[in-house]
Amino acid sequence: MSPQRRRLVLAISAIILLGAAGVATRQPASGQAAVSLSRPGQEDLSFWVNHNGLVQYDAEGEVGFGDMARILLRRRSNAALITPLRDRFTFRVKDAAALDTPDLFRLEIAGGTPRWVAAPAARFVAGSSRTFQIPVVIRNRDAQAQTVALRFANASMESAAAITVAGGAAAGAVLRAVETGLGSSTGELTATVGGESADTGVHFDIRPLVTLRVKVADERGRPTVARVYLTGSDGLSYAPGGSSARIMAMSAEYFFHADGEFEIRMPAGETLIEAAKGPEYRLEARRVVLGSDGPAEAALRLQRWTAPREKGWWSGDVHIHANYTSPHHQTIEPRDVRLQVEGEDLNYANMMVANSSGAFLHDRQYFEARPHRLSSPGHFIYWNEENRSSAYGHMCFLGLKKLVEPFYNGFRNTAYWDDYPANFTLSEQVFEQGGAVSYAHPGMQPVFEGASIRELPVDLALGQQTAMDVLSNNDETATTEMWYRLLNCGFRVGISAGTDAFTNVADHYVAGGNRVYVKTGERFDYGEWLDGFRRGRSFASNGPVVALTVNGKEPGEEIHSDGPLEVTVNAEALSQTPLDRVEVMVNGKAARVVEGGSASFRLAVKESSWIALRALGPPHRLVLNDTQAYAHTSPVYVTIGRRPVRIAADIRFYRNWVEKLIARVEKNGRFATPERRKEVLALFHKGLDWYRRAEGK
């Protein structure tokens, strides 16, 4: 690729990333486990969160695909080129040869001879005395392994590494460049294989480091916590010392949370500062030119575009892990959680005590059976529990006065290896405490085999008032379909939202990026919020704000009639990102398209129905965790002649579902005693009886 074309790609990439449209594609996530894709011993390089900020990466030599990709992602314009290789926060492609960005040096070996096939000709802006990473991808086209000696040298220092690349494979490496002078300079990058060498120049524009001081205020002019994106004149992302640099799952941008103000030394030149505070605030931006004449200062004042709390709606994310994935790197403390919660303006953070892949329980020490002391009236933090069954599905518990045990079941090589007890039994303990339950991440496909809410249809049939994380880290198209089918069986299933964020992992979801709003009143009251959550006085959203009334009734409420009737529907959807369509849904079908964001109309209801409002839109940079903008209310229920909603096809669907669940338990269930198997099967057969009776009516 010519230098001119590379510069064009770089410019277009920056426009795409910094513009309004997001770059994510609507592809199902292959899995939600956070995998470092680092070489052994290098996970700390870019995978785990630390509190050191980000002014440079300190690495030399071969690095794994994940670290190479994340180092390249630090250059903001590269995100548009690397995002197609990603699957949310994981990578669907793991071959270093697939990486191709304008700042990448690419070496090929053929017949034992090295050759530079790409070497950026433009000068890299770099800060004086700062480490600059020179990224190199080596592709070995020979059948046998080849060892490459890489060396970079300039007037200030040398950096070297030896890498063995398997035959027909590719590997990534970084070398360090440090320049102490100012102005233009050039170093030499050499690759040697056997007795053959190839050289290329690395060109720099070395600039002085300048102190930048930034203050962030809310709409009233008060210092506030915010999410910040900071881009230097070198095109790289930065985070000040003491903060945690993280990567956005969808847009692949680096960000950090700042507590009202921060200070950092940056290379001289134009610097971009952007700040937001959750989905209810607009993204504010300032460009500051850092000169050599002393420190620079900038101030950003954030502005709301919406304020649901003024109408009594308070947001919550019911599924957040402060620390997760591994027993080590338990680095996130309550003070970090407070910063994230306030920085995303999340009213309620439901934190999880949970296991991951084994017996280790994350964050159990933070459970206090009450709100954490760092909570404030508008930002409520409560450690509760994710109860995880490998056979029946995962559940998020809210409002616990006592942790429910066992915390998990069905995990081999643990004390709770068998599939016992059923989720229903565990949920009963939550409801007895006055708490609430929601099934987490329902699944990527709307069928039993592709779902993780396997026991939910049984729990509902047995009378539990369980919610469902329709908005989660799964495909909302699939989760919404499963939810609609449950509603069509006559169940009152409130909508919920949980990000399943692992906040100790640098490249993962943002807590509060998906949230459920519950109507409680003028102030946040936890007991009232839980009650509204159970009753479905709610809507879920990753950005848009939706409102629905039917004959004056709001979501979660019910209209009774002795016969068919006409109802008045008022629907509204507001969004700072584009929406493709806004629809009033009746029993899972679009009954009316809402044009222009709002509508009021009369609707004939001939049989018992549920009515809800949904809004969908394309990917966008401000849709933090998802491949589409999404908002959906819980239903308003219309009951005619005391007959519940009953859609035969959907009752049959979940009858078949429960039969598959029973067959799986009978064939593959693992139980310590026959009595345990018998108990679980008896419970599931009781649920199946409900569907058979409903199907027979």
KOLVOSE-286468 format. One record per residue (C-alpha): x, z, y. Coordinates in steps of 0.05 Angstrom, whole numbers, plus 5000, padded with zeros to 4 digits. Each point is the difference from the previous one (the first is absolute). Example, Ala and Ser with C-alpha at 12.3 -4.5 7.8 and 13.67 -1.06 7.14 Angstrom:
524651564910
502749875069
# end
This chain:
500050005000
502849815068
501450545053
494549715044
495050044944
502150714983
498950215073
493249674998
498150384936
502550655033
495849885062
493749824961
500950614955
500450465060
493749705030
496350084934
502150724991
499050245071
493649605011
493050204984
499449714931
502650374939
504249664947
497350314936
496749584947
493850204961
503450124933
498450574953
505450544998
503749994934
500650755000
500250585047
506350364975
505650035051
506249694968
506550015038
503249364971
506650335020
506450014960
501250674965
502150525051
497849585060
492750225006
501750415062
502349385037
493149745019
494850254951
499150745013
497950295066
505050425039
500150315069
506149645026
496549455038
502949304994
505649725043
504149694944
500249944924
506350284969
501249574938
505549564973
500349584938
494649794951
492950245013
493649914961
494549525018
495750545032
505550255046
502249295018
492949825018
498950635040
506649915038
497849295017
493250255021
503250435053
500749355040
492849945023
499749244998
501750004926
493550344980
496149345000
505049704951
500550604953
492650215000
498049424953
504750324949
496550675006
493950304968
498050525051
505950484997
502949734935
503349324987
496949484955
506649635002
506350374981
505249444999
505150045057
500349245000
492950005029
502450345063
501249495055
500150235073
503749725060
504850605002
501949964927
506749734974
499049624935
505649854951
499649564938
504949974942
500449374958
505749834953
503550645021
500349765073
496550395056
496549645057
496350265060
493349635000
497350405060
503950345054
496550185066
503449665058
496450405054
503250635029
497350654975
498550515054
503050664980
501450675032
507150205013
502850464946
493649954959
500149774928
497149304992
497949804929
502249314979
494949804946
502549534945
496249704941
504449714945
497149504951
504149864937
498249324972
505150054944
498050214930
505250554998
500650615044
504349945062
503450545041
499949895075
504650355049
496750055068
504150185062
498250045074
505450105052
500150035076
504550305052
497050704989
499450094925
499449724929
494450054949
500649784927
496150014935
500649704930
493649784965
498949724931
494149524996
497149834932
499649274980
494049645031
498350625041
500350225072
502150655034
499850305069
505550355038
501550265069
506550075037
501250425062
502149735068
501950475057
502349745067
502650475053
501049515057
494749655042
498149265006
500949434951
504050084937
500749684932
502050284933
501549644935
495850064936
503749794937
497549924929
505149934944
498749824927
506249964958
504949625043
494649635040
497850255069
494849815052
500150245072
494950025055
499650325068
495450575022
498649985074
498150595044
497650165069
502250735007
496250415051
500650705026
495450554975
495050245052
495750634998
492549864999
495150565014
492649874984
493850415014
493349884967
493550275028
492749964980
494349735041
499850645041
507449975016
501950564952
506149944954
497649784932
502649844930
499949254985
502349474952
505849625032
503249334986
506849935035
503849345001
506949925031
503149415035
503449864933
493149874968
500750624956
495250584992
502250705022
497850724991
503150595037
503750564965
495550544973
494449504985
498149664935
500549244998
494749694956
497749294983
492849765008
497249794932
496749375025
503749745061
506750264975
501950285068
504250625010
496750565040
500650755012
495650555030
502250295066
497750675028
498749825072
507049775017
506549784970
507149795019
504549504966
506249585015
498749254993
504049365013
499449745071
494849465012
492549914993
496850544957
492850004975
496250664994
493150014968
495650594986
493250134968
496250614977
495749824940
494649475000
496050295059
505549855050
502749345025
507149804988
503950085065
506649645013
505650035051
506249565007
506050355031
506649675017
505650494985
505949905047
506950295003
498550395064
497350624966
494150274959
493349655000
493250314998
493249744978
493050294995
494149774959
493050245011
495449884941
492749815009
494250084953
495549414985
495150434961
498550754991
495450124939
500850755008
496049975065
494149814956
501650534948
504049584951
506550324975
505149634959
503450204935
504949724949
498350344934
506349784962
506850155030
506450204963
505150335045
505149974943
499249584938
503149544947
505950434978
501750744994
505849895048
499649775072
494550495017
501949925073
493450015037
497950675028
493550215035
503249875068
501049274979
492849964977
497650275067
504149455035
496949464957
492950275006
500350075076
503849355007
494449634964
494650425034
497150184932
495050575004
500650234928
505949914953
498250174928
506850134970
501349974925
503050494951
501249544940
504549784944
502949304999
502749744934
501550674966
498850745005
503250125068
494850205052
501349755070
498650465060
496650564961
503650495047
495849745058
493250174971
497250605037
492549934987
499049915074
502149535056
507449985013
502250405061
502649375034
492849745003
496849935068
492649925020
500649244999
505149924944
498450384937
505150064942
497850284933
504049974934
495149884943
501049634935
500149324965
497950114928
502749444958
497549784932
503449404969
493749874959
494250155047
502549885071
503050385058
495950445046
501450285069
497550715010
498150285068
498450705025
503350394944
500550755001
503749974934
503949444967
496749694940
504049994936
502449634962
502349555057
500649414954
499049794928
502149434954
507350015021
504849964942
505750504994
496250525041
495950614981
493749595017
501349404956
492949944973
493949695034
496750665014
495950235035
495449475028
499949915076
492850255003
502250694977
505550035052
495549765056
494950544984
505250515021
500849655067
492649985014
499350734980
505150165055
495949625052
505049435000
499449254994
502549464952
501849275009
502749524948
506549695024
502549284999
494149724959
503649384973
502549305013
494649664959
492550164998
499850084924
501350594954
506749724976
502649915072
497250645030
502550715004
493350345015
498349984926
496250654997
496449965067
493749664972
499250594952
501150535053
494749695044
495149934943
500950754986
498250175071
506550115037
500249825074
506649634997
502649525053
504449394989
506149755037
497249315011
505449915053
506650174968
506449674977
496149534955
496449345012
493850165041
496549394972
500450314931
498650725021
494049805042
496949624943
500750604953
497050455054
494149545012
498450004926
500050764999
495450025060
495549504964
499350494943
496850485049
506050465011
501450275070
507549875003
502950145068
505649545023
506950305006
507049785020
506950214977
506649675013
503950314942
505850015049
506750274974
503050235066
506950184971
501049264983
502549575057
496249374979
492950224985
493050085029
498650345067
495750634993
493549895037
500649244999
493650024958
495150545018
492950254989
496050235060
494950554989
494750215050
500250755014
498750115074
503650145065
505850374966
503649954934
497350514951
503049964931
493950274963
495449515036
504949434988
500050144925
492550044999
499449345037
505249694954
496150194938
493449755030
503049335021
499350115075
506049545005
503349345011
506949764978
504749575041
507049755009
498649835073
493049765017
494750505021
493049884972
493350325014
493449934964
493050295007
493849834961
493650265033
504750475036
503050264936
507649994993
504449914938
498650524946
492850105023
493749784965
493449665019
493950134956
494049544995
494049944954
500549245001
503749405028
501850055074
503849705057
505850385029
503849935065
507449894988
505250115055
507049784982
506549985040
507249854983
505750075050
507149814987
506649875037
502049524944
496149374982
494050034953
497849434956
493150274986
495550605010
494250074952
494350464985
500050114925
493850154959
501150184927
506749655001
497649355032
500949775072
493150055032
502049825071
506349765035
501450395063
502149515054
504050235061
501450684971
493150315007
492849864981
493250324997
494749714955
494150144954
501249984925
494749984946
501450484942
495649874939
503450464950
504550615001
506649785031
506450225033
502149705066
507150005027
504449645050
506749684986
505249635042
505749574974
505749665035
506649654989
506950334992
502850285063
506150395022
495650595020
496750024931
505650444974
498850074925
495449434980
499549254992
493649975041
496350385053
494550404967
494550485021
493850214961
494750535011
497050424946
492849794988
493550215031
495250084941
492949745000
495750294944
493349684986
495050364957
505150514977
503449474957
507649985003
504049375008
500749674932
503549324993
499649834926
506449584998
504150565031
497150544955
501849564941
506949895029
501550745002
496650134934
505049524970
505550345040
498450694971
499749704930
507049735010
502350685025
497150334937
503249484955
506750115034
499650754990
498049914927
505549504985
505850185046
498550705026
505350524988
497450714989
503350644977
493950194958
493949644972
495750485040
502849745065
498649284981
492950194980
498850365066
502249415042
496149504958
493750435004
500650005076
500949255003
494349874952
495650435046
501849535057
498749404956
493150274985
498449995074
501649265005
496049844938
494050365028
500849665068
500749334966
493850114960
495650125061
# end
